[in-house]
């Protein structure tokens, strides 16, 4: 039997949090509609935030708290324990730590290179091209969930 999609990993930077053109001490830019999108995804799936090892999980949690987005996230983690950058191996290991198989997860990212690497590794991915695509994430997840798109 096929496993059911249960966990959505959001690769947080730059998808939901962007410091582009800002000082790291400033609040990041959060795309319009992010809270509504997370609220919709949260009703159907567990949500985990993910970032490269340059960030700390606690630091990201605080930034999400400031943006009032933290209640949607069951877990915030970085690749730091497993390597400098998020990769298919990091995603698989974090999924396992959280108690999910690779076929129960999907990764949502704004990075085309990461999306391609994850697809190539057989993982389900939703690639969002820029902040304007954020409101369409629930619809894209529904398409993955329904089997319309397969990894």
Backbone bond lengths (Angstrom), bond angles and torsions (degrees), N, CA, C in turn:
res aa  C-N    CA-C-N  psi(-1)  N-CA   C-N-CA  omega(-1)  CA-C   N-CA-C  phi
1 X - - - 1.455 - - 1.528 110.55 -
2 X 1.316 115.01 143.38 1.456 120.16 179.95 1.515 110.48 -73.85
3 X 1.321 115.98 141.07 1.469 120.53 176.70 1.520 108.52 -74.50
4 X 1.287 114.68 152.99 1.453 120.32 -178.64 1.527 109.69 -97.27
5 X 1.307 115.97 137.58 1.456 121.32 177.17 1.524 108.97 -61.01
6 X 1.340 116.18 125.17 1.460 119.75 -175.85 1.520 114.20 -129.58
7 X 1.329 117.47 -28.40 1.460 121.12 -173.41 1.520 110.10 -124.09
8 X 1.328 115.47 132.91 1.460 121.08 176.06 1.525 107.46 -111.93
9 X 1.336 115.75 119.10 1.464 121.28 172.82 1.523 107.44 -89.95
10 X 1.307 117.23 125.44 1.459 121.13 171.95 1.521 107.62 -102.47
11 X 1.325 115.79 116.55 1.452 120.26 172.89 1.525 104.37 -76.06
12 X 1.332 116.53 104.67 1.469 122.63 -162.94 1.525 116.18 -68.27
13 X 1.334 117.63 -40.42 1.462 120.41 -173.85 1.520 108.53 -110.31
14 X 1.290 120.34 121.17 1.456 130.07 8.27 1.534 114.60 -99.02
15 X 1.315 118.86 11.38 1.465 120.45 -174.06 1.524 112.96 -58.79
16 X 1.331 117.67 -55.88 1.466 120.97 -177.56 1.528 113.48 -107.83
17 X 1.319 116.21 -18.62 1.464 121.27 -179.90 1.528 108.10 -132.42
18 X 1.317 117.41 120.12 1.462 119.72 -179.61 1.522 110.63 -130.73
19 X 1.341 114.28 127.26 1.456 120.28 175.44 1.525 110.76 -103.27
20 X 1.330 117.34 11.01 1.463 120.67 -177.72 1.528 109.80 -56.73
21 X 1.334 116.14 123.49 1.451 121.06 -179.49 1.519 113.66 76.85
22 X 1.330 117.48 9.22 1.467 122.21 -179.48 1.519 109.24 -124.67
23 X 1.296 115.03 158.38 1.458 120.56 174.28 1.528 107.57 -74.23
24 X 1.347 117.89 147.05 1.470 119.68 178.15 1.530 112.59 -61.82
25 X 1.330 116.58 -15.85 1.465 120.11 179.76 1.530 111.93 -87.92
26 X 1.318 116.10 -10.10 1.467 120.09 178.01 1.525 109.50 -85.16
27 X 1.316 115.42 161.54 1.467 119.67 174.67 1.532 107.97 -68.59
28 X 1.325 116.96 141.03 1.464 119.05 179.19 1.528 111.34 -73.67
29 X 1.309 114.56 162.07 1.459 119.95 173.53 1.527 107.51 -80.91
30 X 1.322 115.97 133.44 1.464 122.51 178.14 1.521 106.27 -114.72
31 X 1.336 119.37 128.49 1.462 120.07 -176.92 1.526 113.04 -62.95
32 X 1.317 115.04 146.87 1.470 120.58 176.24 1.525 108.76 -58.78
33 X 1.305 117.15 138.39 1.460 121.33 177.46 1.519 114.16 85.70
34 X 1.343 118.00 0.29 1.472 120.28 -177.32 1.527 111.60 -61.88
35 X 1.331 116.92 -43.96 1.467 119.61 -177.76 1.529 110.78 -64.42
36 X 1.320 117.36 -44.64 1.474 121.04 179.83 1.519 110.53 -63.37
37 X 1.353 116.65 -39.99 1.453 120.80 179.77 1.527 109.86 -64.10
38 X 1.338 117.60 -46.61 1.466 121.05 -179.94 1.524 111.33 -63.22
39 X 1.323 116.33 -38.63 1.453 120.75 177.92 1.536 110.64 -59.17
40 X 1.316 115.73 -43.39 1.465 120.69 -179.93 1.528 111.54 -67.42
41 X 1.337 117.24 -43.58 1.466 121.30 179.20 1.527 110.12 -66.07
42 X 1.328 116.47 -39.40 1.460 123.10 -177.34 1.527 112.05 -60.55
43 X 1.325 117.96 -29.41 1.465 119.80 -179.57 1.529 111.95 -68.58
44 X 1.344 117.75 -24.25 1.464 120.83 -175.90 1.531 115.38 -110.66
45 X 1.334 117.18 -22.42 1.463 120.23 -171.69 1.523 111.29 -138.41
46 X 1.320 115.58 160.83 1.466 120.70 166.56 1.522 105.98 -81.80
47 X 1.328 116.21 150.14 1.459 120.82 -175.32 1.525 110.15 -126.24
48 X 1.331 115.03 134.50 1.459 121.54 175.33 1.523 108.50 -126.65
49 X 1.323 116.39 137.87 1.464 121.81 175.32 1.515 108.83 -95.84
50 X 1.310 116.02 144.53 1.451 122.02 -172.88 1.522 108.87 -140.21
51 X 1.322 117.31 141.26 1.466 120.95 177.33 1.523 109.30 -152.00
52 X 1.323 114.96 168.82 1.460 120.88 177.41 1.519 110.34 -70.01
53 X 1.319 115.95 165.17 1.450 122.70 -177.15 1.515 115.38 -65.75
54 X 1.320 117.80 -9.19 1.468 120.56 176.94 1.532 110.83 -67.78
55 X 1.309 116.92 -18.14 1.472 122.59 179.99 1.522 108.60 -108.14
56 X 1.322 116.07 161.50 1.462 119.25 173.13 1.523 108.07 -108.89
57 X 1.311 116.13 150.64 1.461 119.92 177.77 1.517 111.48 -59.21
58 X 1.348 116.48 -42.21 1.456 120.61 179.96 1.530 111.07 -65.16
59 X 1.326 116.83 -41.91 1.466 120.67 178.11 1.523 111.71 -61.51
60 X 1.329 116.05 -42.90 1.469 119.84 178.59 1.528 110.64 -66.57
61 X 1.331 117.10 -39.34 1.459 120.76 178.96 1.533 109.36 -60.00
62 X 1.333 117.01 -42.89 1.468 120.59 179.32 1.527 111.60 -63.81
63 X 1.322 116.71 -41.89 1.464 120.69 179.06 1.534 109.61 -63.87
64 X 1.332 116.74 -41.82 1.465 120.41 177.65 1.531 111.00 -65.55
65 X 1.326 117.15 -36.57 1.472 120.43 175.52 1.520 110.29 -61.24
66 X 1.338 116.06 -46.87 1.470 120.26 179.81 1.523 111.57 -60.12
67 X 1.333 116.25 -34.19 1.465 121.21 179.53 1.534 111.59 -86.29
68 X 1.354 116.40 0.69 1.464 123.81 -178.70 1.531 112.77 59.43
69 X 1.330 115.76 35.19 1.464 121.23 178.09 1.531 111.91 -110.07
70 X 1.328 118.07 -10.47 1.463 120.78 -173.86 1.524 115.98 -62.02
71 X 1.338 121.01 -29.18 1.468 117.83 -178.37 1.536 113.94 -63.21
72 X 1.321 117.18 -16.31 1.460 120.10 -177.64 1.531 112.28 -83.04
73 X 1.325 117.14 -15.80 1.458 120.96 -172.29 1.523 112.05 -100.40
74 X 1.335 115.49 122.71 1.461 121.75 176.19 1.525 110.56 -77.66
75 X 1.319 116.40 -26.44 1.459 121.80 -174.12 1.519 108.37 -152.64
76 X 1.335 116.24 141.23 1.457 122.10 171.96 1.517 105.61 -126.78
77 X 1.316 117.22 124.90 1.459 120.12 -179.11 1.506 111.62 -143.61
78 X 1.328 114.09 164.74 1.461 119.59 176.53 1.519 108.77 -128.56
79 X 1.305 114.57 170.93 1.459 120.37 179.31 1.522 111.78 -79.15
80 X 1.339 118.53 -4.48 1.469 122.71 -170.81 1.524 113.57 -48.57
81 X 1.310 117.06 -39.62 1.464 120.28 -177.73 1.531 111.93 -70.72
82 X 1.326 116.78 -23.14 1.464 120.99 -172.43 1.520 114.02 -116.59
83 X 1.325 118.43 -5.94 1.460 121.79 -178.01 1.509 109.80 151.07
84 X 1.327 117.14 171.56 1.466 119.74 -173.97 1.528 114.93 -71.63
85 X 1.323 117.27 -26.97 1.463 119.49 -173.83 1.519 111.40 -132.75
86 X 1.324 115.06 153.43 1.468 120.81 176.21 1.529 108.13 -67.02
87 X 1.309 114.95 134.39 1.462 122.53 -179.16 1.523 107.26 -145.18
88 X 1.337 117.70 171.27 1.468 118.54 176.55 1.537 112.84 -55.44
89 X 1.328 117.31 -38.60 1.464 120.91 179.74 1.535 110.41 -63.54
90 X 1.330 116.45 -43.58 1.467 121.02 179.11 1.526 110.02 -62.23
91 X 1.330 117.30 -44.58 1.467 121.41 -179.55 1.525 110.26 -61.50
92 X 1.325 116.88 -45.08 1.473 120.17 178.97 1.529 111.50 -61.81
93 X 1.328 116.49 -43.04 1.472 119.92 -178.56 1.519 111.18 -66.63
94 X 1.330 117.43 -43.77 1.464 119.62 178.88 1.529 111.14 -65.20
95 X 1.323 116.76 -38.71 1.467 119.92 177.20 1.527 109.76 -60.39
96 X 1.331 116.30 -45.26 1.475 120.65 179.87 1.529 110.98 -62.01
97 X 1.338 116.59 -43.78 1.470 120.67 178.65 1.527 110.44 -58.54
98 X 1.342 115.89 -37.37 1.465 120.44 -179.16 1.528 112.62 -82.18
99 X 1.328 117.18 -3.52 1.459 121.10 176.16 1.514 115.00 90.51
100 X 1.344 116.74 24.40 1.463 120.31 -179.57 1.520 110.35 -120.99
101 X 1.321 115.83 147.29 1.459 121.41 172.64 1.525 108.47 -84.14
102 X 1.328 116.42 159.51 1.465 121.33 -178.45 1.530 112.11 -58.82
103 X 1.338 117.22 -30.22 1.468 118.53 -179.03 1.529 112.83 -84.07
104 X 1.320 117.48 5.72 1.465 121.69 176.62 1.524 112.07 -105.45
105 X 1.341 116.28 2.02 1.461 119.54 -174.75 1.527 111.98 -122.26
106 X 1.309 114.56 159.45 1.461 121.95 169.73 1.525 106.14 -138.52
107 X 1.325 116.07 144.58 1.457 121.58 178.49 1.522 108.25 -108.85
108 X 1.323 116.28 130.53 1.462 122.11 175.80 1.521 106.84 -107.18
109 X 1.327 117.02 121.95 1.458 121.12 -176.05 1.523 111.69 -140.49
110 X 1.309 115.06 154.57 1.459 121.74 174.15 1.515 111.41 -99.76
111 X 1.329 117.17 -1.03 1.470 121.63 -178.61 1.523 110.41 -97.82
112 X 1.314 116.45 115.96 1.468 121.49 -178.39 1.531 111.58 -63.13
113 X 1.339 118.10 -39.65 1.465 120.62 -178.67 1.531 111.45 -65.17
114 X 1.331 116.86 -39.87 1.459 120.22 177.42 1.518 110.56 -67.85
115 X 1.330 117.07 -43.00 1.471 120.77 178.78 1.525 110.16 -57.59
116 X 1.326 117.17 -43.47 1.463 121.17 -179.69 1.531 111.21 -65.17
117 X 1.326 117.29 -43.28 1.470 121.03 179.42 1.529 110.91 -63.40
118 X 1.339 116.64 -41.25 1.466 120.37 179.24 1.523 111.19 -66.64
119 X 1.341 116.99 -42.61 1.474 120.41 176.99 1.522 110.72 -60.67
120 X 1.327 115.33 -45.33 1.458 120.79 -179.23 1.534 111.12 -60.16
121 X 1.338 116.42 -30.94 1.464 121.68 178.96 1.531 112.35 -85.49
122 X 1.343 117.04 3.02 1.460 120.93 176.75 1.520 115.03 83.99
123 X 1.328 117.40 16.25 1.463 120.50 178.78 1.527 110.20 -95.38
124 X 1.319 116.50 149.17 1.468 121.33 178.38 1.529 108.80 -75.22
125 X 1.327 116.00 134.72 1.461 121.49 -175.62 1.519 109.94 -139.66
126 X 1.338 114.94 142.73 1.460 121.54 167.07 1.525 105.20 -118.11
127 X 1.338 116.09 116.30 1.457 120.48 177.97 1.521 108.74 -96.83
128 X 1.328 115.56 124.36 1.466 122.05 -179.73 1.518 107.26 -109.08
129 X 1.313 116.57 119.85 1.453 121.13 -176.61 1.524 110.00 -93.42
130 X 1.325 115.85 85.47 1.457 120.95 176.77 1.516 113.11 91.74
131 X 1.355 115.76 165.56 1.463 121.18 -175.18 1.524 114.17 -63.41
132 X 1.320 117.68 -23.62 1.474 120.18 179.29 1.525 111.89 -66.22
133 X 1.331 117.14 -22.36 1.456 120.60 -178.97 1.521 114.27 -84.08
134 X 1.327 117.26 -10.03 1.471 120.96 -176.46 1.534 113.04 -56.72
135 X 1.348 119.87 -45.36 1.469 118.84 -179.60 1.538 114.35 -61.96
136 X 1.342 117.63 -19.93 1.472 120.60 -178.60 1.531 112.83 -86.99
137 X 1.324 118.12 -2.09 1.471 120.80 -176.65 1.526 113.15 -59.05
138 X 1.348 120.61 -45.51 1.473 118.37 -180.00 1.534 112.69 -58.20
139 X 1.317 116.65 -39.47 1.469 120.63 178.62 1.537 110.41 -64.74
140 X 1.335 116.73 -40.89 1.465 120.32 178.57 1.527 110.55 -65.53
141 X 1.332 117.47 -39.20 1.464 120.57 177.71 1.524 110.88 -65.87
142 X 1.320 116.93 -38.24 1.467 120.20 176.21 1.528 110.33 -60.43
143 X 1.337 116.18 -39.32 1.467 119.90 179.09 1.527 110.59 -65.18
144 X 1.323 117.59 -41.53 1.470 121.03 177.31 1.527 109.17 -65.34
145 X 1.329 115.99 -46.70 1.459 122.05 -176.86 1.523 111.58 -61.53
146 X 1.333 116.48 -39.36 1.460 120.01 -177.80 1.530 112.58 -76.28
147 X 1.347 115.75 -8.64 1.451 118.62 -178.67 1.514 112.51 87.87
148 X 1.337 117.01 2.62 1.456 120.57 179.49 1.516 109.78 -60.49
149 X 1.338 115.50 -42.27 1.455 120.78 173.20 1.514 105.87 -111.18
150 X 1.305 117.13 139.77 1.451 118.42 175.67 1.524 107.73 -118.75
151 X 1.326 116.92 155.15 1.470 119.85 -177.92 1.507 112.11 -61.58
